[in-house]
Amino acid sequence: MPDAIPVPPADAIHLDAISKRYGRTLALDGVSFAVREQELFALLGPNGAGKTTLLHILSSILRPDSGTALIDGIDVAKNPRAARQRLGIVFQEPSLDDRLTVRENLELHGLVFGVPRKLRRQRIEEMLALVELSDWAAKPVRTLSSGMKRRLEIARALIHDSGILLLDEPTVGLDAQTRDRIWAYLRRLRAERDITVLVTTHYIEEVESCDRVCIIDGGKVLALDTPEALKQAHGQALVRVTPLTEADSAAISAQYADRLTGRQGAELTLVSDDAFIAAFLAEFGTRISALKVEVPSLETVFLSLTGRELRDQAAGAREQTFAFGKRGGEHTR
Ligand SMILES: Nc1ncnc2c1ncn2[C@@H]1O[C@H](COP(=O)(O)OP(=O)(O)OP(=O)(O)O)[C@@H](O)[C@H]1O
């Protein structure tokens, strides 16, 4: 008997030529891509790239001007209720009821989505354990730190039959440790519960552990692949050099204007390759105090695709509007 032909994984999300305009701003310009079942898929782009607009279209909050969005094969525009039932959504704006307890928030969500009582109870306990909030179940939400609230929102998104989790910048405004924990939960969820996760972020270092990354900028998809394949196709090596004097800095900048990609304080960043470092050191070796070599990274993938460093924009306007206070090792808004 011939070997069975492997069945290709189905698409959990399928977007075809989605465009959306707000007045003069073309927020999405013919976006097409698919997220396979059980992928941990990142949508990476700077502020204003169109990520939130895309998630709003997938969750049927917004209608696209043109194009088709499918969730588990269901057309979102034609059958929004059925499509939404498959989705667990965590938006940027917190939407928990602060006056209710942790468990009451989950109960309420289960009721709204019509989850039968017994199953609801069981899921609530499971989800509380998953995000390590079981001990907080009876506490009012207002007493939680913002990191804990984010975890609760993730738990809440999974109380109904949501096989696909959409998260819009779930780690924005959180400290590094809390961000790591959120990602650990997402990886665990994907591994233990066969869930598809589509997450948006502008933190480039977060997407290294995703199955695939879609880089979006100015409403267009620039590249989509595994982190390794993106680095191989678009990554560049960089050197960061610190010239001894302003005159040395000016000389290096003039000589290598076509390689210069950034300047932070005294440090210059230049695109490198095998021959470059030897030639550079022969000429400027005595005129610098430091030289650091960076292997191709997703940061340089973004740079070579857009001509800009994403890191420069990481401290976006939205984060600066958060007033931070510390509680239990996690920031609060
Ligand atoms: N309601 C709106 N009215 C007008 N313009 C909008 C509206 N919402 C978004 N935009 C514009 O559309 C573009 C895409 O915005 P969107 O919020 O989707 O980007 P984003 O990648 O999610 O960025 P951010 O992380 O800042 O939310 C931006 O230029 C934004 O200013």
The ligand as an SDF file (V2000), in Angstrom:
LIG
                    3D

 31 33  0  0  0  0  0  0  0  0999 V2000
   -9.6280   55.2880   14.5590 N   0  0  0  0  0  0  0  0  0  0  0  0
   -8.6410   55.7720   13.7980 C   0  0  0  0  0  0  0  0  0  0  0  0
   -8.7940   56.9310   13.1150 N   0  0  0  0  0  0  0  0  0  0  0  0
   -7.8080   57.4140   12.3270 C   0  0  0  0  0  0  0  0  0  0  0  0
   -6.6070   56.8030   12.1440 N   0  0  0  0  0  0  0  0  0  0  0  0
   -6.3950   55.6630   12.7960 C   0  0  0  0  0  0  0  0  0  0  0  0
   -7.3950   55.0760   13.6720 C   0  0  0  0  0  0  0  0  0  0  0  0
   -6.8850   53.9330   14.1840 N   0  0  0  0  0  0  0  0  0  0  0  0
   -5.6470   53.7990   13.6770 C   0  0  0  0  0  0  0  0  0  0  0  0
   -5.3420   54.8280   12.8550 N   0  0  0  0  0  0  0  0  0  0  0  0
   -4.0870   54.9910   12.0730 C   0  0  0  0  0  0  0  0  0  0  0  0
   -3.9120   53.8190   11.2970 O   0  0  0  0  0  0  0  0  0  0  0  0
   -2.5460   53.4060   11.3100 C   0  0  0  0  0  0  0  0  0  0  0  0
   -2.4360   51.9970   11.8790 C   0  0  0  0  0  0  0  0  0  0  0  0
   -2.7990   52.0360   13.2630 O   0  0  0  0  0  0  0  0  0  0  0  0
   -2.8300   50.7450   14.2010 P   0  0  0  0  0  0  0  0  0  0  0  0
   -3.3090   51.1830   15.5380 O   0  0  0  0  0  0  0  0  0  0  0  0
   -3.5550   49.6660   13.5120 O   0  0  0  0  0  0  0  0  0  0  0  0
   -1.2740   50.3910   14.2530 O   0  0  0  0  0  0  0  0  0  0  0  0
   -0.4990   49.4730   15.3050 P   0  0  0  0  0  0  0  0  0  0  0  0
    0.5460   48.7630   14.5200 O   0  0  0  0  0  0  0  0  0  0  0  0
   -1.4470   48.6500   16.0700 O   0  0  0  0  0  0  0  0  0  0  0  0
    0.1810   50.5090   16.2490 O   0  0  0  0  0  0  0  0  0  0  0  0
    0.0000   50.6460   17.8200 P   0  0  0  0  0  0  0  0  0  0  0  0
    0.8600   49.6020   18.3950 O   0  0  0  0  0  0  0  0  0  0  0  0
    0.4670   52.0290   18.0650 O   0  0  0  0  0  0  0  0  0  0  0  0
   -1.4750   50.4600   18.0970 O   0  0  0  0  0  0  0  0  0  0  0  0
   -1.7980   54.4490   12.1110 C   0  0  0  0  0  0  0  0  0  0  0  0
   -1.2900   55.4070   11.2040 O   0  0  0  0  0  0  0  0  0  0  0  0
   -2.8760   55.0660   12.9790 C   0  0  0  0  0  0  0  0  0  0  0  0
   -2.5520   56.4010   13.2990 O   0  0  0  0  0  0  0  0  0  0  0  0
  1  2  1  0
  2  3  1  0
  2  7  2  0
  3  4  2  0
  4  5  1  0
  5  6  2  0
  6  7  1  0
  6 10  1  0
  7  8  1  0
  8  9  2  0
  9 10  1  0
 10 11  1  0
 11 12  1  0
 11 30  1  0
 12 13  1  0
 13 14  1  0
 13 28  1  0
 14 15  1  0
 15 16  1  0
 16 17  2  0
 16 18  1  0
 16 19  1  0
 19 20  1  0
 20 21  2  0
 20 22  1  0
 20 23  1  0
 23 24  1  0
 24 25  2  0
 24 26  1  0
 24 27  1  0
 28 29  1  0
 28 30  1  0
 30 31  1  0
M  END
$$$$
